[in-house]
Amino acid sequence: MTIDGVMGSPVNIFIFLILLFAPVQEDAYKVQREQMVEQQIKRRGISDKAVLNAMRSVQRHLFVPPSIAAEAYSDGALPIGHKQTISQPYMVAYMTQVIRPKPDMKVLEIGTGSGYQAAVLAEIVKQVYTIEIVPEHGRAAAARLKQLGYENVEVKIGDGYAGWTKHAPFDAIVVTAGAESVPPPLFEQLKEGGRMVIPVGPVYSTQTLKLIEKKKGKAVTRNLMPVVFVPFTREGQR
Ligand code: SAH
């Protein structure tokens, strides 16, 4: 085949066009992220600068299946496969703000899913540990986070009910699946003065997002808002 033949083949023209327009597409997503932050997140009262910046930085379109990348910045949860969802951007921002994230913190997340919430946390805090019960999601999220350069996130596949004793205690715990009650090991693994945010309620019904603070070893609980999360499952239940 001649050089001209290679250059002019339909496949190469296609690749050339993708390379040509990729930066344009990235800019379009950046604009969408800014709109998401302004219209969905700031407008609803999220004001923590670090949280807003993290929401501006993390490329949410890379955490959803490619077929729905165009919807990545819309105002809702999206399906990510295996009956699971990536939470609504506002909910991710809200849960991140409520734990009062600081650069020196070590945070545990239960329910890695796509890895998006972990990435948002990782933009702000020193270290994120995250546990996912669906192996396919855990593996995909770990690979994605690594590829995107998030070196301060460690993913474990397993039942998050037991927490992660090896790295405990945690400054904060973010649970992104609806539990029937607060798993005692998670409360135990929370530092004194630490904060846990967790949706609690019966399976397949609305849950209440709760903020639990550990004060003198006791749980001080505040109900935040009604929410709908996918269920917190236990090993052997799936
Ligand atoms: N935080 C995710 C979305 C979470 S959806 C994101 O940003 O994309 C809830 C996730 O919790 C699902 O992936 C589900 O498989 C997982 N999950 C449910 N029960 C769990 C458990 N006991 N331990 C760990 N992960 C669990």
Residues whose N, C-alpha, C, O or C-beta is under 5 A from the ligand:
A	BS01	SAH	Q84 T85 I86 S87 I110 G111 T112 G113 S114 G115 Y116 Q117 I131 E132 I133 V134 H137 G158 D159 G160 Y161 T176 A177 V230 P231 F232 T233 R234
